[in-house]
Amino acid sequence: MKKIKIGLLVKVIIAIILGIATSYILPMPVVKVFVTFNSIFGNFLGFVIPLIILGLVAPGIADLGKSAGKLLLITALIAYGSTVLAGTFSFFTTRWSLPILIERSGDFLSIEQLSKDAISHYFTIDMPPVMSVTSALIFAFVIGLGVSNTQSNSIKKLLSEFRDLVTAIIVKAIIPLLPLYIFGIFLKIASEGQAIMIMSLFFKVIIVIFIMHVLLLLVQFGIAGLIAKKNPIKSLLNMLPAYMTALGTQSSAATIPVTLEQAKKNGVDPELADFVIPLCATIHLSGSMLKIVSCAFAIMWMMEMPYTIEMFIGFIFMLAITMVAAPGVPGGAIMAAIGVLQSMLLFNEQAVGLMIALYIAMDSFGTACNVTGDGAIAMIVNKINIKLNVRTC
């Protein structure tokens, strides 16, 4: 019989439902077993995160130097600007809309109250990371920029192999265990009497994020249409096959062939599209950025964590850089972002767990927004390339 493959999103939804449902029938000693697993797995994540950042960011920066040139710099700057714009738009929109949708007073528990009512684990295993997240980011930038300038093939090969190792850890160890981790989180939350509060937040935040995705794509193609002098609505509709493909695959990398084909239908030069689309699949994650910022603010609002506009602006600029490191697999963006969430927004284990669950609940929509926006960037870079060629001639 043909084996039925269940996607990560479905597994996470099942884990959330089972976690809440079984909280009413499982005895406390069994609940503590899953809480103990979550404690150990959370410590493992803390150990691996600096390695993930180093293993993904450093070779990513090194590879960018391989095709250095004006178009590479222009494309990278546009992609980075688009990602930062998406994060800024997400923060101010969520900051405005969430207090309207959710009454904070009396409905949400503070960190102090959550800690007071928390179910403890039987034991834990300390796994101190080899370096801090900030050290890993700086080390990755230094190594990546150094290799891109010196073009040292031996170090580049080593970084590439280390990236493969880190990606294997994510795909083979972390992602498969995430549903069990999320099951434990919601089992604990429901056992502590917080399930209704959390699910209410999830539903409202997902609606806000979906509306923001639509508005972001309209803005991106509106700008692209203005620059390229093309109908933005028609150009956006031409990218729908790529959007639908990304919804199913949850992978920017797997959607590249479709994105390429649709970008060419929007009048992008085939050779330019072959360069821009694969590059943007790696460095342009505006949809993922929008989701992460929105989910992060929602969780901080829910848990009454202190925040400032300056804190989020710094977080957005750093996260946009970190998104370059995100592997093209389901859940890859949130795994690359955990380190920045912990170091800049001071997320604890429970906040990170909620963040992963809330993010993955809309993972496919973020990926679809990413690849569709790649088509808009391709149109802009194509127009710039035409002007550069005219000046050269």
HELIX and SHEET records of a PDB file:
HELIX    1   1 LEU A    8  THR A   22  1                                  15    
HELIX    2   2 MET A   28  LEU A   64  1                                  37    
HELIX    3   3 GLY A   65  SER A   67  5                                   3    
HELIX    4   4 LYS A   70  LEU A  101  1                                  32    
HELIX    5   5 ILE A  111  ASP A  117  1                                   7    
HELIX    6   6 VAL A  133  THR A  150  1                                  18    
HELIX    7   7 ASN A  153  ILE A  169  1                                  17    
HELIX    8   8 ILE A  170  ILE A  174  3                                   5    
HELIX    9   9 ILE A  175  SER A  191  1                                  17    
HELIX   10  10 ALA A  195  ALA A  228  1                                  34    
HELIX   11  11 PRO A  232  ASN A  238  1                                   7    
HELIX   12  12 LEU A  240  THR A  249  1                                  10    
HELIX   13  13 ILE A  256  LYS A  265  1                                  10    
HELIX   14  14 PRO A  270  ILE A  283  1                                  14    
HELIX   15  15 SER A  286  MET A  302  1                                  17    
HELIX   16  16 ILE A  309  THR A  322  1                                  14    
HELIX   17  17 MET A  323  ALA A  325  5                                   3    
HELIX   18  18 GLY A  332  MET A  344  1                                  13    
HELIX   19  19 GLU A  349  ILE A  360  1                                  12    
HELIX   20  20 ASP A  363  THR A  392  1                                  30    
END                                                                             
